[in-house]
Amino acid sequence: MEMRESLYKAIDEDLTDRQKEMIQMYYFNDMVMEEIADKLGVTKGNVSITIKRGLNRIKRSKKIKKFL
């Protein structure tokens, strides 16, 4: 439970709005990258890069370091 709360806090506080939006669509709404790209008017590559950068920010977040 503590890990989940820390993860949500890291997502909320450490990501850009665009990263949050794409990560939510991909992981919580089960959308594929092509669907996200179409919906947001960007390329699939842009979605991939944005999600990867967001995940790297989460991994570096002090809020979840103790769980890794």
N, C-alpha and C positions, 0 to 999 in steps of 0.2 A: 504494500500500500504506500509506504513512504517513497519507494522508488518511482512509482507511477506519478505521485504528486510532484516529485522533483522533476520528472521528465516533462510533465505538462507545464510546470513553472518555467523550465528552460525554454520550451517551445514558445511560450507566451512572451517571455522577457528578452530572449537572446536572438530571436530570428527577426528578419525583416518581414513586413506585411506580406510581401510576395512569396517568400519562403514558407511562411505559415500557411498561406492559402494553398500552395501547391502540395505541401506535405499533408495537409488535411485532406485534400482531394484524393491523393495517391494512397495514403495509408488508412484513413478513416472512412472515406467514401468509396473505396475500392475502384477508383477510376484508373484506367491505363493512361500512359503518358500522351498518347495520341489524342485521347478524349480531352485531357487537360489542355493540351496545345490548341485544339480546335475551339474550346470554350473561351480561352483567354486570348486567342489571336496571336499566338507565338509559335515558334517551331518546337518540334519534339526535342531537339537537341538543347534548346533553351530550358525546357522543363527539366530535362535530365541534369543539366549543370546546376540549375537553381536548387533542385532537391539535394544533390550531392553536397553543395556548399552549405545548405541548411543542416544536413546531417553532420557535417564536420563541425559546424558551430555548436551543435548540441553535444557532440563528443568532447569538445574542448570546454564546455560549460562547467564552472565550479559546482554548480548545483547537482551534477550527476557524477562527478569524478569519483566519489567514494563507492559508486556501484560498478565501476568498470574495472 
